[in-house]
Amino acid sequence: MPAAEPANALPRFPVLRVVAQAVLGAVLLFTGTVHLTVGRESFRAQVPTWVPLPVDTVVVLSGIAELVLGLALVLVWRRPWRSGVGWVVALFFVAIFPGNVAQLVDHRSAFGLSTDTARAVRLVFQPVLVVWALWATGAWWAWRELRRERLSAG
């Protein structure tokens, strides 16, 4: 029987979390590449009209951000950097959510989303991406542990 771990020990990251982090990284690398190449026009449909930058600039910058975040997910496995990457990726997914909402509100077709129902269903998956990033990297767990340590110290 293995020895009990102290309460503040890092959780074990089973293969499923490692695979989830690597897959999310690969997804971001793919979408970042698509942003900068063949899907540029489709991604333009997601840029809200109120963004004060040229639409193509937003598409290119978000594509670069996805490439950087995808690389970070694929390459960073040590604490505390791993959970930091998880939080940044989750915040990125929150930051691009208004683009998905704009696509629905403005009735813009892109990525095969040609109905408001399809665009609305897509919105449901954005929180899934946020949770995926936090769970796969252990970011949520690391935040809870830090909070617990601060509460017990103060």
CNS distance restraints for C-alpha pairs under 8 A (distance, minus, plus):
assign (resid   5 and name CA) (resid   9 and name CA) 6.21 0.50 0.50
assign (resid   8 and name CA) (resid 145 and name CA) 6.78 0.50 0.50
assign (resid  10 and name CA) (resid 142 and name CA) 7.91 0.50 0.50
assign (resid  13 and name CA) (resid  17 and name CA) 5.88 0.50 0.50
assign (resid  13 and name CA) (resid  18 and name CA) 6.80 0.50 0.50
assign (resid  13 and name CA) (resid 138 and name CA) 7.96 0.50 0.50
assign (resid  14 and name CA) (resid  18 and name CA) 6.70 0.50 0.50
assign (resid  15 and name CA) (resid  19 and name CA) 6.02 0.50 0.50
assign (resid  16 and name CA) (resid  20 and name CA) 5.97 0.50 0.50
assign (resid  17 and name CA) (resid  21 and name CA) 6.08 0.50 0.50
assign (resid  17 and name CA) (resid 135 and name CA) 7.37 0.50 0.50
assign (resid  17 and name CA) (resid 136 and name CA) 4.64 0.50 0.50
assign (resid  17 and name CA) (resid 137 and name CA) 7.12 0.50 0.50
assign (resid  18 and name CA) (resid  22 and name CA) 6.21 0.50 0.50
assign (resid  18 and name CA) (resid 136 and name CA) 6.70 0.50 0.50
assign (resid  18 and name CA) (resid 137 and name CA) 7.90 0.50 0.50
assign (resid  19 and name CA) (resid  23 and name CA) 5.95 0.50 0.50
assign (resid  20 and name CA) (resid  24 and name CA) 6.07 0.50 0.50
assign (resid  20 and name CA) (resid 132 and name CA) 7.53 0.50 0.50
assign (resid  20 and name CA) (resid 136 and name CA) 5.58 0.50 0.50
assign (resid  21 and name CA) (resid  25 and name CA) 6.15 0.50 0.50
assign (resid  21 and name CA) (resid  73 and name CA) 6.15 0.50 0.50
assign (resid  21 and name CA) (resid  74 and name CA) 7.17 0.50 0.50
assign (resid  21 and name CA) (resid 133 and name CA) 7.13 0.50 0.50
assign (resid  21 and name CA) (resid 136 and name CA) 5.04 0.50 0.50
assign (resid  21 and name CA) (resid 137 and name CA) 6.31 0.50 0.50
assign (resid  22 and name CA) (resid  26 and name CA) 6.17 0.50 0.50
assign (resid  22 and name CA) (resid  73 and name CA) 6.35 0.50 0.50
assign (resid  22 and name CA) (resid  74 and name CA) 5.29 0.50 0.50
assign (resid  23 and name CA) (resid  27 and name CA) 6.11 0.50 0.50
assign (resid  24 and name CA) (resid  28 and name CA) 6.25 0.50 0.50
assign (resid  24 and name CA) (resid  70 and name CA) 7.20 0.50 0.50
assign (resid  24 and name CA) (resid  73 and name CA) 7.30 0.50 0.50
assign (resid  24 and name CA) (resid 132 and name CA) 7.91 0.50 0.50
assign (resid  24 and name CA) (resid 133 and name CA) 7.44 0.50 0.50
assign (resid  25 and name CA) (resid  29 and name CA) 6.16 0.50 0.50
assign (resid  25 and name CA) (resid  69 and name CA) 7.11 0.50 0.50
assign (resid  25 and name CA) (resid  70 and name CA) 3.97 0.50 0.50
assign (resid  25 and name CA) (resid  71 and name CA) 6.38 0.50 0.50
assign (resid  25 and name CA) (resid  72 and name CA) 7.39 0.50 0.50
assign (resid  25 and name CA) (resid  73 and name CA) 4.83 0.50 0.50
assign (resid  25 and name CA) (resid  74 and name CA) 5.36 0.50 0.50
assign (resid  26 and name CA) (resid  30 and name CA) 6.09 0.50 0.50
assign (resid  26 and name CA) (resid  70 and name CA) 6.16 0.50 0.50
assign (resid  26 and name CA) (resid  74 and name CA) 7.33 0.50 0.50
assign (resid  27 and name CA) (resid  31 and name CA) 6.14 0.50 0.50
assign (resid  27 and name CA) (resid  70 and name CA) 7.27 0.50 0.50
assign (resid  28 and name CA) (resid  32 and name CA) 5.81 0.50 0.50
assign (resid  28 and name CA) (resid  66 and name CA) 5.21 0.50 0.50
assign (resid  28 and name CA) (resid  67 and name CA) 6.22 0.50 0.50
assign (resid  28 and name CA) (resid  69 and name CA) 6.95 0.50 0.50
assign (resid  28 and name CA) (resid  70 and name CA) 4.73 0.50 0.50
assign (resid  29 and name CA) (resid  33 and name CA) 6.15 0.50 0.50
assign (resid  29 and name CA) (resid  66 and name CA) 6.28 0.50 0.50
assign (resid  29 and name CA) (resid  67 and name CA) 4.86 0.50 0.50
assign (resid  29 and name CA) (resid  68 and name CA) 7.93 0.50 0.50
assign (resid  29 and name CA) (resid  69 and name CA) 7.88 0.50 0.50
assign (resid  29 and name CA) (resid  70 and name CA) 4.91 0.50 0.50
assign (resid  29 and name CA) (resid  71 and name CA) 6.92 0.50 0.50
assign (resid  30 and name CA) (resid  34 and name CA) 6.22 0.50 0.50
assign (resid  30 and name CA) (resid  67 and name CA) 7.93 0.50 0.50
assign (resid  31 and name CA) (resid  35 and name CA) 6.03 0.50 0.50
assign (resid  31 and name CA) (resid  63 and name CA) 7.19 0.50 0.50
assign (resid  31 and name CA) (resid  66 and name CA) 6.99 0.50 0.50
assign (resid  31 and name CA) (resid  67 and name CA) 7.94 0.50 0.50
assign (resid  32 and name CA) (resid  36 and name CA) 6.53 0.50 0.50
assign (resid  32 and name CA) (resid  62 and name CA) 7.41 0.50 0.50
assign (resid  32 and name CA) (resid  63 and name CA) 4.12 0.50 0.50
assign (resid  32 and name CA) (resid  64 and name CA) 6.20 0.50 0.50
assign (resid  32 and name CA) (resid  65 and name CA) 7.37 0.50 0.50
assign (resid  32 and name CA) (resid  66 and name CA) 4.79 0.50 0.50
assign (resid  32 and name CA) (resid  67 and name CA) 4.99 0.50 0.50
assign (resid  33 and name CA) (resid  37 and name CA) 6.19 0.50 0.50
assign (resid  33 and name CA) (resid  63 and name CA) 6.69 0.50 0.50
assign (resid  33 and name CA) (resid  67 and name CA) 7.07 0.50 0.50
assign (resid  34 and name CA) (resid  38 and name CA) 5.53 0.50 0.50
assign (resid  34 and name CA) (resid  39 and name CA) 4.99 0.50 0.50
assign (resid  34 and name CA) (resid  40 and name CA) 6.83 0.50 0.50
assign (resid  34 and name CA) (resid  63 and name CA) 7.68 0.50 0.50
assign (resid  35 and name CA) (resid  39 and name CA) 5.38 0.50 0.50
assign (resid  35 and name CA) (resid  40 and name CA) 4.95 0.50 0.50
assign (resid  35 and name CA) (resid  43 and name CA) 6.55 0.50 0.50
assign (resid  35 and name CA) (resid  59 and name CA) 6.35 0.50 0.50
assign (resid  35 and name CA) (resid  60 and name CA) 6.58 0.50 0.50
assign (resid  35 and name CA) (resid  62 and name CA) 7.62 0.50 0.50
assign (resid  35 and name CA) (resid  63 and name CA) 4.91 0.50 0.50
assign (resid  36 and name CA) (resid  40 and name CA) 5.94 0.50 0.50
assign (resid  36 and name CA) (resid  59 and name CA) 7.59 0.50 0.50
assign (resid  36 and name CA) (resid  60 and name CA) 5.96 0.50 0.50
assign (resid  36 and name CA) (resid  63 and name CA) 6.00 0.50 0.50
assign (resid  36 and name CA) (resid  64 and name CA) 7.89 0.50 0.50
assign (resid  39 and name CA) (resid  43 and name CA) 6.24 0.50 0.50
assign (resid  40 and name CA) (resid  44 and name CA) 6.39 0.50 0.50
assign (resid  40 and name CA) (resid  56 and name CA) 7.88 0.50 0.50
assign (resid  40 and name CA) (resid  59 and name CA) 6.85 0.50 0.50
assign (resid  41 and name CA) (resid  45 and name CA) 7.15 0.50 0.50
assign (resid  42 and name CA) (resid  46 and name CA) 7.63 0.50 0.50
assign (resid  42 and name CA) (resid 110 and name CA) 5.11 0.50 0.50
assign (resid  42 and name CA) (resid 111 and name CA) 6.39 0.50 0.50
assign (resid  43 and name CA) (resid  47 and name CA) 7.24 0.50 0.50
assign (resid  43 and name CA) (resid  59 and name CA) 6.33 0.50 0.50
assign (resid  43 and name CA) (resid 110 and name CA) 7.43 0.50 0.50
assign (resid  44 and name CA) (resid  55 and name CA) 6.19 0.50 0.50
assign (resid  44 and name CA) (resid  56 and name CA) 6.71 0.50 0.50
assign (resid  44 and name CA) (resid  59 and name CA) 6.33 0.50 0.50
assign (resid  45 and name CA) (resid 103 and name CA) 6.34 0.50 0.50
assign (resid  45 and name CA) (resid 108 and name CA) 6.02 0.50 0.50
assign (resid  45 and name CA) (resid 109 and name CA) 7.16 0.50 0.50
assign (resid  45 and name CA) (resid 110 and name CA) 6.42 0.50 0.50
assign (resid  46 and name CA) (resid  99 and name CA) 4.65 0.50 0.50
assign (resid  46 and name CA) (resid 100 and name CA) 5.85 0.50 0.50
assign (resid  46 and name CA) (resid 102 and name CA) 6.38 0.50 0.50
assign (resid  46 and name CA) (resid 103 and name CA) 5.19 0.50 0.50
assign (resid  46 and name CA) (resid 108 and name CA) 7.81 0.50 0.50
assign (resid  47 and name CA) (resid  51 and name CA) 7.18 0.50 0.50
assign (resid  47 and name CA) (resid  55 and name CA) 6.33 0.50 0.50
assign (resid  47 and name CA) (resid  58 and name CA) 7.21 0.50 0.50
assign (resid  47 and name CA) (resid  59 and name CA) 7.60 0.50 0.50
assign (resid  47 and name CA) (resid  99 and name CA) 5.23 0.50 0.50
assign (resid  47 and name CA) (resid 102 and name CA) 7.21 0.50 0.50
assign (resid  47 and name CA) (resid 103 and name CA) 7.75 0.50 0.50
assign (resid  48 and name CA) (resid  98 and name CA) 7.22 0.50 0.50
assign (resid  48 and name CA) (resid  99 and name CA) 5.56 0.50 0.50
assign (resid  48 and name CA) (resid 102 and name CA) 5.40 0.50 0.50
assign (resid  48 and name CA) (resid 103 and name CA) 7.58 0.50 0.50
assign (resid  53 and name CA) (resid  57 and name CA) 6.63 0.50 0.50
assign (resid  53 and name CA) (resid  58 and name CA) 6.60 0.50 0.50
assign (resid  54 and name CA) (resid  58 and name CA) 6.54 0.50 0.50
assign (resid  55 and name CA) (resid  59 and name CA) 6.38 0.50 0.50
assign (resid  56 and name CA) (resid  60 and name CA) 6.14 0.50 0.50
assign (resid  57 and name CA) (resid  61 and name CA) 6.00 0.50 0.50
assign (resid  58 and name CA) (resid  62 and name CA) 5.96 0.50 0.50
assign (resid  59 and name CA) (resid  63 and name CA) 6.05 0.50 0.50
assign (resid  60 and name CA) (resid  64 and name CA) 6.19 0.50 0.50
assign (resid  61 and name CA) (resid  65 and name CA) 6.12 0.50 0.50
assign (resid  62 and name CA) (resid  66 and name CA) 6.12 0.50 0.50
assign (resid  63 and name CA) (resid  67 and name CA) 6.29 0.50 0.50
assign (resid  64 and name CA) (resid  68 and name CA) 6.22 0.50 0.50
assign (resid  65 and name CA) (resid  69 and name CA) 6.05 0.50 0.50
assign (resid  66 and name CA) (resid  70 and name CA) 5.82 0.50 0.50
assign (resid  67 and name CA) (resid  71 and name CA) 6.10 0.50 0.50
assign (resid  68 and name CA) (resid  72 and name CA) 6.17 0.50 0.50
assign (resid  69 and name CA) (resid  73 and name CA) 6.19 0.50 0.50
assign (resid  69 and name CA) (resid  85 and name CA) 7.54 0.50 0.50
assign (resid  69 and name CA) (resid  89 and name CA) 6.44 0.50 0.50
assign (resid  70 and name CA) (resid  74 and name CA) 6.27 0.50 0.50
assign (resid  71 and name CA) (resid  75 and name CA) 5.95 0.50 0.50
assign (resid  72 and name CA) (resid  76 and name CA) 5.46 0.50 0.50
assign (resid  72 and name CA) (resid  85 and name CA) 6.74 0.50 0.50
assign (resid  73 and name CA) (resid  77 and name CA) 7.83 0.50 0.50
assign (resid  73 and name CA) (resid  82 and name CA) 7.73 0.50 0.50
assign (resid  73 and name CA) (resid  85 and name CA) 6.83 0.50 0.50
assign (resid  73 and name CA) (resid  86 and name CA) 7.77 0.50 0.50
assign (resid  76 and name CA) (resid  81 and name CA) 6.75 0.50 0.50
assign (resid  76 and name CA) (resid  82 and name CA) 5.61 0.50 0.50
assign (resid  76 and name CA) (resid  85 and name CA) 7.76 0.50 0.50
assign (resid  77 and name CA) (resid  81 and name CA) 7.35 0.50 0.50
assign (resid  77 and name CA) (resid  82 and name CA) 5.27 0.50 0.50
assign (resid  78 and name CA) (resid  82 and name CA) 5.52 0.50 0.50
assign (resid  79 and name CA) (resid  83 and name CA) 6.64 0.50 0.50
assign (resid  80 and name CA) (resid  84 and name CA) 6.41 0.50 0.50
assign (resid  81 and name CA) (resid  85 and name CA) 6.12 0.50 0.50
assign (resid  82 and name CA) (resid  86 and name CA) 6.38 0.50 0.50
assign (resid  82 and name CA) (resid 137 and name CA) 5.83 0.50 0.50
assign (resid  82 and name CA) (resid 138 and name CA) 7.61 0.50 0.50
assign (resid  82 and name CA) (resid 139 and name CA) 7.42 0.50 0.50
assign (resid  83 and name CA) (resid  87 and name CA) 6.36 0.50 0.50
assign (resid  83 and name CA) (resid 134 and name CA) 7.54 0.50 0.50
assign (resid  83 and name CA) (resid 137 and name CA) 5.30 0.50 0.50
assign (resid  83 and name CA) (resid 138 and name CA) 5.65 0.50 0.50
assign (resid  83 and name CA) (resid 139 and name CA) 3.99 0.50 0.50
assign (resid  83 and name CA) (resid 140 and name CA) 7.72 0.50 0.50
assign (resid  83 and name CA) (resid 142 and name CA) 6.70 0.50 0.50
assign (resid  84 and name CA) (resid  88 and name CA) 6.32 0.50 0.50
assign (resid  84 and name CA) (resid 139 and name CA) 6.71 0.50 0.50
assign (resid  85 and name CA) (resid  89 and name CA) 6.09 0.50 0.50
assign (resid  85 and name CA) (resid 137 and name CA) 7.55 0.50 0.50
assign (resid  86 and name CA) (resid  90 and name CA) 6.11 0.50 0.50
assign (resid  86 and name CA) (resid 133 and name CA) 5.17 0.50 0.50
assign (resid  86 and name CA) (resid 134 and name CA) 5.24 0.50 0.50
assign (resid  86 and name CA) (resid 136 and name CA) 7.67 0.50 0.50
assign (resid  86 and name CA) (resid 137 and name CA) 5.31 0.50 0.50
assign (resid  86 and name CA) (resid 138 and name CA) 7.43 0.50 0.50
assign (resid  86 and name CA) (resid 139 and name CA) 5.54 0.50 0.50
assign (resid  87 and name CA) (resid  91 and name CA) 6.09 0.50 0.50
assign (resid  87 and name CA) (resid 133 and name CA) 7.32 0.50 0.50
assign (resid  87 and name CA) (resid 134 and name CA) 6.38 0.50 0.50
assign (resid  87 and name CA) (resid 139 and name CA) 6.21 0.50 0.50
assign (resid  88 and name CA) (resid  92 and name CA) 6.13 0.50 0.50
assign (resid  89 and name CA) (resid  93 and name CA) 6.38 0.50 0.50
assign (resid  89 and name CA) (resid 130 and name CA) 7.56 0.50 0.50
assign (resid  89 and name CA) (resid 133 and name CA) 6.30 0.50 0.50
assign (resid  90 and name CA) (resid  94 and name CA) 6.39 0.50 0.50
assign (resid  90 and name CA) (resid 129 and name CA) 7.26 0.50 0.50
assign (resid  90 and name CA) (resid 130 and name CA) 4.55 0.50 0.50
assign (resid  90 and name CA) (resid 131 and name CA) 7.41 0.50 0.50
assign (resid  90 and name CA) (resid 133 and name CA) 5.66 0.50 0.50
assign (resid  90 and name CA) (resid 134 and name CA) 6.57 0.50 0.50
assign (resid  91 and name CA) (resid  95 and name CA) 6.03 0.50 0.50
assign (resid  91 and name CA) (resid 130 and name CA) 7.55 0.50 0.50
assign (resid  92 and name CA) (resid  96 and name CA) 6.28 0.50 0.50
assign (resid  93 and name CA) (resid  97 and name CA) 6.32 0.50 0.50
assign (resid  93 and name CA) (resid 126 and name CA) 6.74 0.50 0.50
assign (resid  93 and name CA) (resid 129 and name CA) 6.86 0.50 0.50
assign (resid  93 and name CA) (resid 130 and name CA) 6.11 0.50 0.50
assign (resid  94 and name CA) (resid 126 and name CA) 7.63 0.50 0.50
assign (resid  94 and name CA) (resid 127 and name CA) 7.95 0.50 0.50
assign (resid  94 and name CA) (resid 130 and name CA) 7.22 0.50 0.50
assign (resid  96 and name CA) (resid 100 and name CA) 7.04 0.50 0.50
assign (resid  97 and name CA) (resid 101 and name CA) 6.37 0.50 0.50
assign (resid  97 and name CA) (resid 123 and name CA) 7.73 0.50 0.50
assign (resid  97 and name CA) (resid 126 and name CA) 6.89 0.50 0.50
assign (resid  98 and name CA) (resid 102 and name CA) 5.96 0.50 0.50
assign (resid  99 and name CA) (resid 103 and name CA) 6.22 0.50 0.50
assign (resid 100 and name CA) (resid 104 and name CA) 6.54 0.50 0.50
assign (resid 100 and name CA) (resid 119 and name CA) 7.70 0.50 0.50
assign (resid 100 and name CA) (resid 122 and name CA) 7.84 0.50 0.50
assign (resid 100 and name CA) (resid 123 and name CA) 6.57 0.50 0.50
assign (resid 101 and name CA) (resid 105 and name CA) 6.11 0.50 0.50
assign (resid 101 and name CA) (resid 123 and name CA) 7.12 0.50 0.50
assign (resid 102 and name CA) (resid 106 and name CA) 5.70 0.50 0.50
assign (resid 103 and name CA) (resid 107 and name CA) 5.82 0.50 0.50
assign (resid 103 and name CA) (resid 108 and name CA) 5.08 0.50 0.50
assign (resid 103 and name CA) (resid 109 and name CA) 7.39 0.50 0.50
assign (resid 103 and name CA) (resid 119 and name CA) 7.23 0.50 0.50
assign (resid 104 and name CA) (resid 108 and name CA) 6.62 0.50 0.50
assign (resid 104 and name CA) (resid 116 and name CA) 5.96 0.50 0.50
assign (resid 104 and name CA) (resid 119 and name CA) 5.45 0.50 0.50
assign (resid 104 and name CA) (resid 120 and name CA) 6.51 0.50 0.50
assign (resid 107 and name CA) (resid 115 and name CA) 7.60 0.50 0.50
assign (resid 107 and name CA) (resid 116 and name CA) 6.57 0.50 0.50
assign (resid 108 and name CA) (resid 114 and name CA) 7.44 0.50 0.50
assign (resid 109 and name CA) (resid 113 and name CA) 5.42 0.50 0.50
assign (resid 109 and name CA) (resid 114 and name CA) 4.65 0.50 0.50
assign (resid 109 and name CA) (resid 115 and name CA) 7.34 0.50 0.50
assign (resid 110 and name CA) (resid 114 and name CA) 6.77 0.50 0.50
assign (resid 113 and name CA) (resid 118 and name CA) 5.44 0.50 0.50
assign (resid 113 and name CA) (resid 119 and name CA) 5.69 0.50 0.50
assign (resid 114 and name CA) (resid 118 and name CA) 6.88 0.50 0.50
assign (resid 114 and name CA) (resid 119 and name CA) 7.49 0.50 0.50
assign (resid 115 and name CA) (resid 119 and name CA) 6.33 0.50 0.50
assign (resid 116 and name CA) (resid 120 and name CA) 5.94 0.50 0.50
assign (resid 117 and name CA) (resid 121 and name CA) 6.14 0.50 0.50
assign (resid 118 and name CA) (resid 122 and name CA) 6.33 0.50 0.50
assign (resid 119 and name CA) (resid 123 and name CA) 6.71 0.50 0.50
assign (resid 120 and name CA) (resid 124 and name CA) 7.07 0.50 0.50
assign (resid 121 and name CA) (resid 125 and name CA) 7.27 0.50 0.50
assign (resid 122 and name CA) (resid 126 and name CA) 7.21 0.50 0.50
assign (resid 123 and name CA) (resid 127 and name CA) 7.96 0.50 0.50
assign (resid 124 and name CA) (resid 128 and name CA) 7.37 0.50 0.50
assign (resid 125 and name CA) (resid 129 and name CA) 6.48 0.50 0.50
assign (resid 126 and name CA) (resid 130 and name CA) 6.55 0.50 0.50
assign (resid 127 and name CA) (resid 131 and name CA) 6.22 0.50 0.50
assign (resid 128 and name CA) (resid 132 and name CA) 5.96 0.50 0.50
assign (resid 129 and name CA) (resid 133 and name CA) 6.19 0.50 0.50
assign (resid 130 and name CA) (resid 134 and name CA) 6.38 0.50 0.50
assign (resid 131 and name CA) (resid 135 and name CA) 5.89 0.50 0.50
assign (resid 132 and name CA) (resid 136 and name CA) 5.82 0.50 0.50
assign (resid 133 and name CA) (resid 137 and name CA) 6.21 0.50 0.50
assign (resid 133 and name CA) (resid 139 and name CA) 7.88 0.50 0.50
assign (resid 134 and name CA) (resid 138 and name CA) 5.93 0.50 0.50
assign (resid 134 and name CA) (resid 139 and name CA) 4.88 0.50 0.50
assign (resid 134 and name CA) (resid 140 and name CA) 5.44 0.50 0.50
assign (resid 135 and name CA) (resid 139 and name CA) 6.53 0.50 0.50
assign (resid 135 and name CA) (resid 140 and name CA) 6.49 0.50 0.50
assign (resid 135 and name CA) (resid 141 and name CA) 7.88 0.50 0.50
assign (resid 138 and name CA) (resid 142 and name CA) 6.15 0.50 0.50
assign (resid 139 and name CA) (resid 143 and name CA) 6.22 0.50 0.50
assign (resid 140 and name CA) (resid 144 and name CA) 6.28 0.50 0.50
assign (resid 141 and name CA) (resid 145 and name CA) 6.21 0.50 0.50
assign (resid 142 and name CA) (resid 146 and name CA) 6.16 0.50 0.50
assign (resid 143 and name CA) (resid 147 and name CA) 6.10 0.50 0.50
assign (resid 144 and name CA) (resid 148 and name CA) 6.04 0.50 0.50
assign (resid 145 and name CA) (resid 149 and name CA) 6.12 0.50 0.50
assign (resid 146 and name CA) (resid 150 and name CA) 6.21 0.50 0.50
assign (resid 147 and name CA) (resid 151 and name CA) 6.15 0.50 0.50
assign (resid 148 and name CA) (resid 152 and name CA) 6.18 0.50 0.50
assign (resid 149 and name CA) (resid 153 and name CA) 6.08 0.50 0.50
assign (resid 150 and name CA) (resid 154 and name CA) 6.07 0.50 0.50
